[in-house]
Amino acid sequence: MPAFIPITIYLDRPILVASIPDAAKALQQPWPFMDKPSRLEAIRMIEECLAGHCTQQAAFDAFRTAASEQGLLKRKPPSEGLRQFDGVAEDLM
């Protein structure tokens, strides 16, 4: 089991990142800003992790930060069931 919850980034298509090798592969794809410092730091951290010099969580956090700064993480709208649950919860408050 990975040390983190998988995320989806949106480049030319949605890419599920569920492991450090997935993150390494995603970082090889064309990003909007290839030379942005956070992306370069994520590449360095992923390489360090694969070499056994840092934790998966630290490398994944660097990847998530880079993806977030470039607007590659998009939230899906909540499902109908979740919207109904939210409405019930608001009524109880």
FITI-296851 format. One line per field, with one value per residue: x, y, z of N, C-alpha, C, O in turn; residue number from 1. Coordinates in steps of 0.1 Angstrom, whole numbers, plus 5000, padded with zeros to 4 digits. Atoms other than C-alpha are relative to their C-alpha. Layout:
n.X X,...
n.Y Y,...
n.Z Z,...
ca.X X,...
ca.Y Y,...
ca.Z Z,...
c.X X,...
c.Y Y,...
c.Z Z,...
o.X X,...
o.Y Y,...
o.Z Z,...
num NUM,...
REM end
This chain:
n.X 5008,4992,5000,5008,5012,4998,5006,5001,4996,5006,4991,5008,5011,4999,4989,5001,4987,5003,4987,4988,4997,5010,4997,4988,5004,5008,4991,4994,5009,5000,5008,5001,4987,4990,4989,5005,4992,5007,4999,4986,4998,5007,4991,4989,5005,5003,4987,4995,5009,4997,4987,5001,4995,5011,5013,5010,5009,4993,4999,5014,5004,4994,5008,5013,4998,4997,5012,5010,4996,5003,5014,5003,5009,5013,5010,5012,5011,5005,5011,5013,5001,4993,5008,5011,4994,4997,5012,5005,4991,5002,5013,4997,4992
n.Y 4988,4988,4992,4988,5003,4997,4988,4999,4987,4999,4994,5001,5010,5003,5009,5005,5001,5009,5005,4991,5001,4992,4986,4999,5001,4988,4988,5000,4995,4985,4992,4986,4992,5010,4996,4995,5006,5011,5013,5005,5006,5013,5010,5003,5008,5013,5007,5003,5011,5012,5004,5004,4989,4993,5007,4999,4989,4987,4999,4999,4986,4991,5002,4994,4985,4995,5001,4990,4987,4998,5001,5013,5008,4994,5007,5004,4995,5011,5009,4996,5005,4992,4987,5003,5002,4987,4993,5005,4996,4986,4999,5004,4991
n.Z 5000,5000,4988,5003,5008,5014,5006,5014,5005,5013,5010,5012,4996,4985,4997,4986,4994,4989,4994,5004,5014,5007,4999,5009,5014,5003,5001,5013,5010,5002,4991,5005,4997,4998,4991,4988,4990,4993,5008,4999,4986,5000,5008,4992,4989,5005,5002,4987,4994,5007,4995,4986,4991,4994,4999,5010,4997,5004,5015,5005,4997,5009,5013,4999,5000,5013,5008,4996,5004,5014,5003,5006,4992,5001,4993,5007,4992,4992,5005,4996,4987,4991,4999,4991,4986,4996,4997,4987,4990,4997,4993,4986,4993
ca.X 5000,5014,5022,4998,4963,4966,4958,4949,4967,4954,4979,4968,4947,4940,4970,4965,4995,4994,5032,5066,5073,5040,5050,5084,5067,5042,5071,5085,5054,5051,5040,5028,5060,5088,5114,5093,5114,5087,5087,5125,5124,5098,5121,5150,5129,5116,5151,5162,5133,5141,5177,5165,5176,5142,5107,5080,5058,5084,5088,5050,5044,5069,5051,5017,5030,5044,5012,4991,5012,5007,4970,4971,4950,4913,4885,4856,4822,4806,4783,4746,4747,4773,4753,4723,4744,4757,4722,4711,4742,4735,4699,4712,4734
ca.Y 5000,5034,5059,5084,5086,5085,5117,5125,5153,5167,5173,5165,5137,5126,5108,5087,5090,5061,5055,5072,5056,5070,5104,5100,5091,5120,5145,5134,5145,5181,5204,5240,5254,5229,5250,5260,5255,5234,5209,5207,5201,5174,5157,5159,5145,5117,5107,5109,5087,5061,5061,5055,5089,5103,5091,5084,5109,5137,5130,5127,5160,5177,5163,5174,5209,5212,5199,5222,5253,5246,5241,5204,5192,5198,5188,5168,5182,5162,5133,5137,5115,5136,5168,5152,5142,5177,5191,5168,5177,5214,5209,5192,5221
ca.Z 5000,4991,5018,5003,4986,4948,4929,4894,4875,4842,4814,4779,4796,4832,4847,4879,4902,4926,4933,4931,4897,4885,4897,4879,4847,4850,4855,4822,4804,4790,4818,4813,4829,4826,4844,4873,4905,4922,4893,4893,4931,4926,4900,4924,4953,4933,4922,4958,4969,4942,4954,4989,5003,5012,5021,4997,5015,5011,4974,4969,4987,4965,4934,4947,4954,4919,4903,4924,4916,4879,4882,4873,4902,4896,4919,4906,4916,4944,4936,4939,4970,4987,4979,4996,5026,5028,5028,5056,5076,5072,5083,5115,5124
c.X 5009,4998,4991,4987,5003,4993,5000,5005,4995,5010,4992,4988,5002,5011,4998,5014,4998,5013,5011,5004,4990,5003,5012,4996,4992,5009,5007,4991,5002,4991,4999,5013,5010,5011,4996,5008,4993,5000,5014,5003,4993,5008,5011,4996,4996,5012,5006,4993,5004,5014,5000,5005,4989,4988,4991,4991,5006,5000,4986,4995,5006,4993,4987,5001,5003,4988,4990,5004,4998,4986,4996,4991,4986,4991,4988,4988,4995,4989,4987,4998,5007,4993,4988,5004,5003,4988,4994,5009,4998,4987,5001,5007,4992
c.Y 5012,5008,5012,4996,5004,5013,4999,5014,5000,5008,5000,4989,4998,4989,4996,4998,4992,4995,5010,4997,5006,5015,5003,5001,5013,5013,5000,5005,5016,5007,5014,5008,4990,5004,5006,4994,4989,4987,4995,4994,4987,4989,4996,4991,4986,4991,4996,4988,4986,4995,4996,5010,5009,4991,5001,5012,5013,5002,5003,5014,5010,5000,5007,5015,5005,4999,5011,5014,5002,4998,4986,4991,5007,4991,4997,5006,4988,4992,5005,4995,5008,5014,4998,4999,5013,5008,4995,5005,5015,5002,4996,5011,5012
c.Z 5000,5013,4999,4992,4986,4996,4985,4996,4985,4991,4987,5002,5015,5002,5015,5005,5013,5007,4996,4985,4991,4999,4991,4986,4996,4999,4987,4989,4998,5010,4995,5002,5004,5009,5013,5012,5008,4993,5000,5013,5001,4993,5009,5012,4996,4997,5013,5007,4993,5003,5014,5010,5006,5000,4988,5002,4997,4985,4994,5003,4991,4986,5001,5000,4986,4991,5004,4995,4985,4996,4994,5009,4999,5008,4992,5008,5008,4994,5005,5015,5011,5002,5009,5014,5006,5004,5013,5011,5004,5007,5015,5008,5004
o.X 5018,4989,4990,4987,5008,4982,5007,5000,4992,5012,4982,4979,5012,5011,4999,5022,4993,5013,5008,5006,4993,5001,5013,5001,4993,5006,5013,4996,5007,4979,5007,5016,5012,5017,5004,5009,5000,5001,5015,5010,4998,5009,5014,5002,4999,5013,5012,4999,5005,5016,5011,5008,4993,4987,4992,4987,4999,4998,4984,4988,5000,4991,4983,4993,4997,4985,4983,4995,4996,4982,4986,4987,4985,4991,4983,4990,4996,4981,4986,4992,5001,4993,4985,4998,5001,4988,4990,5004,4998,4986,4994,5007,4997
o.Y 5013,5007,5021,4985,5015,5016,4991,5024,4990,5020,5007,4989,5001,4979,5005,4991,4998,4987,5019,5007,5012,5021,5013,5009,5018,5022,5011,5008,5022,5004,5018,5016,4986,4995,5012,4981,4979,4976,4982,4984,4978,4978,4984,4981,4977,4980,4985,4980,4976,4983,4991,5007,5018,4981,5011,5019,5022,5013,5011,5020,5020,5010,5014,5022,5015,5008,5016,5022,5014,4997,4985,4981,5019,4979,5005,5007,4977,4998,5012,5002,5011,5019,5007,5004,5016,5016,5003,5008,5019,5011,5002,5010,5022
o.Z 5008,5021,5008,4986,4984,5001,4979,5001,4979,4992,4986,4994,5020,4995,5024,4999,5023,5016,4987,4979,4980,4989,4984,4978,4986,4991,4984,4978,5007,5010,4987,4993,5016,5016,5020,5012,5012,4998,5002,5014,5007,4998,5010,5015,5004,5001,5014,5013,5000,5003,5019,5022,5014,4993,4981,4993,4991,4980,4985,4995,4987,4979,4992,4994,4982,4983,4995,4991,4981,4984,4987,5004,5003,5007,4984,5020,5004,4986,5015,5023,5021,5013,5017,5023,5017,5014,5021,5022,5015,5016,5023,5021,5010
num 1,2,3,4,5,6,7,8,9,10,11,12,13,14,15,16,17,18,19,20,21,22,23,24,25,26,27,28,29,30,31,32,33,34,35,36,37,38,39,40,41,42,43,44,45,46,47,48,49,50,51,52,53,54,55,56,57,58,59,60,61,62,63,64,65,66,67,68,69,70,71,72,73,74,75,76,77,78,79,80,81,82,83,84,85,86,87,88,89,90,91,92,93
REM end
